Amino acid sequence: MRPEHEAPGAGPFLPWGHPLEKRLPGRPEGTDVMPVAIITGASKGLGRALGAALAGRGWDLVLDARTAAALDASGRDLAGRGVRVEAVAGDVTQAGHRADLVAAAHKLGGLDLLVNNASALGAEPLVRLEELTLDGLRQALETNVVAALGLIQEALPLLRASGAGTVVDVSSDAAVEAYETWGGYGASKAALDHLSAVLAAEEPGIRVWAVDPGDMRTDLYEAAVPDDDASGRPAPETVVPAFLRLLDERPASGRYSAPSLLDGPASLDGPSSLDVR
Ligand SMILES: NC(=O)c1ccc[n+]([C@@H]2O[C@H](COP(=O)([O-])OP(=O)(O)OC[C@H]3O[C@@H](n4cnc5c(N)ncnc54)[C@H](OP(=O)(O)O)[C@@H]3O)[C@@H](O)[C@H]2O)c1
């Protein structure tokens, strides 16, 4: 068994006094007590990079994506870092799949962090609102909002029991800026932001962060705007430290942006301490 609170091959993985430093409630004696995260959309892009960083800190992981082969490759890579990984292929819009994800976390001993990261654009490439099919809009809302809430609802009992339960809803600057062609996707992310804010008000015992990662060089970005040269955009790995900062410092629930977190003040009191839009 791994020593408590020590990442495989690394030093302590949580700051002293961190809520997850204590044995997590409900975990059976004599079993690992590493924190557990569910990350949706973890086969590539930001989800995979975040999974790698958490695995490096000793987190046990439940990973999701629709394409089994890519997800399994990601799962094997992360399991090679000495943590337990459950790769559960499926579509987050399916209630049965969401239940399977939470059941996998339960099997690992509980759930401390849910990352709603899987996302749909609604049209690939993006189109102006006059051309956006209503089915495309429905797909964006179904994946980015309805499925996110469905997974939160399924996960809430375990998150409440964690003692340090956390939800990260991956947002976008398209939720707050009126970029041409980003209307359907942006509307879905705005809805996700609001849902996160209300959840935070209703669940003071858990942290709920909506996080805009900023532009990243990923398949999603290239599908959205294939004519744009994405080569200058940051790789998702460069954004991950912003998410780790949230987990380490556990500021108040609210909306954060990765660029602000990466360049922001040394003390993180809450979203108001950053220039977050
Ligand atoms: N890239 C950017 O510039 C940017 C900017 C702002 C915000 N974001 C947000 O950042 C997050 C990550 O995006 P990314 O750029 O890293 O995208 P990505 O590289 O295209 O990865 C998306 C992941 O989600 C999975 N996925 C998509 N639909 C799914 C579904 N219905 N069920 C389960 N898994 C699904 C994909 O695998 P399968 O296709 O195999 O399912 C893949 O693992 C998203 O929430 C996105 O909106 C991205």
The ligand as a MOL file (V3000), in Angstrom:
LIG
                    3D

  0  0  0     0  0            999 V3000
M  V30 BEGIN CTAB
M  V30 COUNTS 48 52 0 0 0
M  V30 BEGIN ATOM
M  V30 1 N -9.4330 24.4230 -26.9580 0
M  V30 2 C -9.7870 25.6640 -26.6350 0
M  V30 3 O -9.2830 26.6540 -27.1990 0
M  V30 4 C -10.8090 25.8850 -25.5460 0
M  V30 5 C -11.0740 27.2140 -25.1550 0
M  V30 6 C -12.0070 27.4360 -24.1430 0
M  V30 7 C -12.6310 26.3550 -23.5320 0
M  V30 8 N -12.3490 25.0720 -23.9380 0 CHG=1
M  V30 9 C -13.0170 23.9720 -23.2240 0
M  V30 10 O -12.0230 23.0960 -22.7300 0
M  V30 11 C -12.5850 21.7690 -22.5900 0
M  V30 12 C -11.6620 20.7440 -23.2040 0
M  V30 13 O -11.6040 20.9710 -24.5940 0
M  V30 14 P -10.3440 20.5490 -25.4860 0
M  V30 15 O -10.0210 21.7270 -26.3010 0
M  V30 16 O -9.3210 19.9030 -24.6220 0 CHG=-1
M  V30 17 O -11.0590 19.4700 -26.4570 0
M  V30 18 P -10.5000 18.1330 -27.1710 0
M  V30 19 O -9.0250 18.0850 -27.1970 0
M  V30 20 O -11.2380 18.0650 -28.4690 0
M  V30 21 O -11.0100 16.9790 -26.1750 0
M  V30 22 C -12.3800 16.7910 -25.9410 0
M  V30 23 C -12.5570 15.5360 -25.1160 0
M  V30 24 O -13.9430 15.3530 -24.8010 0
M  V30 25 C -14.3640 14.0660 -25.2670 0
M  V30 26 N -15.7960 14.1770 -25.5520 0
M  V30 27 C -16.4130 14.9960 -26.4290 0
M  V30 28 N -17.7250 14.8120 -26.4110 0
M  V30 29 C -17.9690 13.8480 -25.4790 0
M  V30 30 C -19.1370 13.2190 -25.0150 0
M  V30 31 N -20.3670 13.5310 -25.4900 0
M  V30 32 N -19.0210 12.2680 -24.0450 0
M  V30 33 C -17.8230 11.9470 -23.5530 0
M  V30 34 N -16.6690 12.5110 -23.9650 0
M  V30 35 C -16.7480 13.4460 -24.9300 0
M  V30 36 C -13.4430 13.7680 -26.4400 0
M  V30 37 O -13.3050 12.4020 -26.7710 0
M  V30 38 P -14.3580 11.6560 -27.7810 0
M  V30 39 O -14.5370 12.5540 -28.9630 0
M  V30 40 O -13.7120 10.3500 -28.0800 0
M  V30 41 O -15.6240 11.5100 -26.9880 0
M  V30 42 C -12.1240 14.2790 -25.8550 0
M  V30 43 O -11.6060 13.3570 -24.9160 0
M  V30 44 C -13.9720 21.8410 -23.2200 0
M  V30 45 O -14.9530 22.0120 -22.2080 0
M  V30 46 C -13.9100 23.0890 -24.0870 0
M  V30 47 O -15.1830 23.6660 -24.3010 0
M  V30 48 C -11.4540 24.8120 -24.9220 0
M  V30 END ATOM
M  V30 BEGIN BOND
M  V30 1 1 1 2
M  V30 2 2 2 3
M  V30 3 1 2 4
M  V30 4 1 4 5
M  V30 5 2 4 48
M  V30 6 2 5 6
M  V30 7 1 6 7
M  V30 8 2 7 8
M  V30 9 1 8 9
M  V30 10 1 8 48
M  V30 11 1 9 10
M  V30 12 1 9 46
M  V30 13 1 10 11
M  V30 14 1 11 12
M  V30 15 1 11 44
M  V30 16 1 12 13
M  V30 17 1 13 14
M  V30 18 2 14 15
M  V30 19 1 14 16
M  V30 20 1 14 17
M  V30 21 1 17 18
M  V30 22 2 18 19
M  V30 23 1 18 20
M  V30 24 1 18 21
M  V30 25 1 21 22
M  V30 26 1 22 23
M  V30 27 1 23 24
M  V30 28 1 23 42
M  V30 29 1 24 25
M  V30 30 1 25 26
M  V30 31 1 25 36
M  V30 32 1 26 27
M  V30 33 1 26 35
M  V30 34 2 27 28
M  V30 35 1 28 29
M  V30 36 1 29 30
M  V30 37 2 29 35
M  V30 38 1 30 31
M  V30 39 2 30 32
M  V30 40 1 32 33
M  V30 41 2 33 34
M  V30 42 1 34 35
M  V30 43 1 36 37
M  V30 44 1 36 42
M  V30 45 1 37 38
M  V30 46 2 38 39
M  V30 47 1 38 40
M  V30 48 1 38 41
M  V30 49 1 42 43
M  V30 50 1 44 45
M  V30 51 1 44 46
M  V30 52 1 46 47
M  V30 END BOND
M  V30 END CTAB
M  END
